[in-house]
Amino acid sequence: MATTGTKSFQNLIGGEWTDAASGETFESTSPADGETIGVFPRSGPEEVDRAVEAAKAAFEEWRLVPAPKRGEILFNLARILEREKTALTDLMTHEMGKVKAEAGGDVQEAIDITYYMAGEGRRLFGQTTPSELRDKWNMSVRQPIGVVGAITPWNFPIAIPSWKMIPALVCGNTVVLKPARDTPALGERFVELIAEAGIPAGVVNVVHGGGGSVGDRLVRHPDVRVISLTGSRETGVEVLKAAADTLTHVHLELGGKNAIIVMDDADLDLAVEGILWSAFGTSGQRCTAASRVIAHEAVYAALQSKLVARVEKLRLGPGWEDDTDVGPVINKDAIEKIHSYTEIGRDEGATLLTGGEPATDGDLAKGFFYRPTIFADVDPQMRVAQEEIFGPTTALIRVRDVDEAIRVSNGIKFGLSSSIFTRDVNTAFRAMRDLEAGITYVNAGTIGAEVHLPFGGTKDTGNGHREAGQAALDVFTEWKSIYVDYSGKLQRAQIDPS
Ligand code: NAD
């Protein structure tokens, strides 16, 4: 419940902090104990239109600021983020629910991408290449595109906005951010820090509100040239359709159903560590979470008993407490969805080894906690092995050899992350080649991306783009090819002799 002391937040449009024209608001509350984090403007199409107009106007000047200068502002931002890391981490444990170490990691990702992309201000390399004609110069350069609409989920409330906005900015674009309804305070705080770093008014704007109102208007707005969305597959499909009429570029980072393969020659204790971290870190609410474990039959039983023993020792609690291993899930809908999959798994005939219910003892009843859940004897075609649950649930699948393991790992519609534990270099290289995923880890779990490598997935996880690394520049720039003829005469390519 909001009280008179509850902090009110606003949209940032063209450098002005403003409320929604309707005066309507919504609240952000902590998933750990229901505490009110703040009250936010429930914006609509009107606020989006104003923000896009401001971003469009600001683009005309921002695109002309030399890229190294844009980079300098971002270096400044990186230092500000370092200064604010502890406060942002603390806010994240409250608003999103992550445990402290993971919340710190989320902020660190933003710091890392900001330093990395700030340096890009002095690169943004194009190419020069010979011409087929004499006295002619050929080159290609990256150019900014215009207004970028960034639509982000709640599970990486600082990192994901940073992965979209920072490369967009260094490339010379302007941005309208729509943060997730569950983590608006973090989205807003990030934008405040960007403004403090010296980004001019209108270059970054934030509009709070729902996906169907603010998000949809942003996607359909004719002056938005790029939409970068991270969210569920269903939202991705809706956004892609909505953007079709305006032919807006759409960059999608969607769901996953990632597997860890454990071969018969694996270091089992290491594999258990990798599974614990990947399946139950962030309470399983990562797009890269290991929601399947594919174990060779020779180690299946041993792996299962080691895993269950460790999982049952995990301590649930609020993310801000030092000894918490697993925090809450994001909201009531999430608890219901996760629990419905427990029922589905049971009905399908999988064996529930541990967990399978909300945790409500003591203060846990104030929040949304679900016990880490492991299903065994899972058939690869069961729904618990095919669909994204997005909670602390993983499914153990038994296989006979590496061929079957790779087949099962690939036998889903998503293609984000993948992993194999093996000591056999030949097996490792086969997996690196054959796993259908944007990311493969060898002897590590399914999570742990670093910002200077491309991030994203194949198949239904996206539409062919990548976040982070050099690949992100392709989302936020367009290539221009330039031909300079200094021969003084008309030279016709493909026709005249050189
Ligand atoms: P979601 O799809 O419900 O929402 C994501 C964002 O889209 C939110 O800001 C939401 O308000 C907005 N939105 C919803 N409907 C919209 C519409 N019709 N038009 C425009 N915007 C709309 O996802 P979520 O629950 O916030 O996040 C969890 C999902 O995100 C999971 O599926 C997870 O796998 C995925 N995810 C993917 C990655 C990745 O990099 N591949 C990373 C993190 C999360």
Residues whose N, C-alpha, C, O or C-beta is under 5 A from the ligand:
A	BS01	NAD	I151 T152 P153 W154 K178 P179 A180 G209 G210 G211 G212 G215 D216 T230 G231 S232 R233 T235 E238 E253 L254 G255 G256 C287 T461
